[in-house]
Amino acid sequence: MGLRTEFLTVQEDDEDFGTLQSLRSFMKSNKLNKQKKDILLISCDTITDTPLMCLINFHQTYSSGCTALFAKNYIPPMPTGVKLPGP
């Protein structure tokens, strides 16, 4: 499978861009155009062991307009005998 990648970033400034605001910025600057068929958007705080090619293949197999990956929030139990700093 020939996969062409292009990385887009937002300029660092005083404003903290969220995901949607970043996409709007790309659309206004014509960095995203109608020639591009699929976009893989990954937030910088995403941690997953899901193979991204599985997600891409699923998206393409079903000709999806949008594919999202959600997971249950999991907080591992605190090991016994560990002290955290602070009050």
PyMOL commands that set and color helices and strands:
alter all, ss='L'
color gray80, all
select helices_A, chain A and resi 19-28+52-61
alter helices_A, ss='H'
color red, helices_A
deselect
rebuild
show_as cartoon
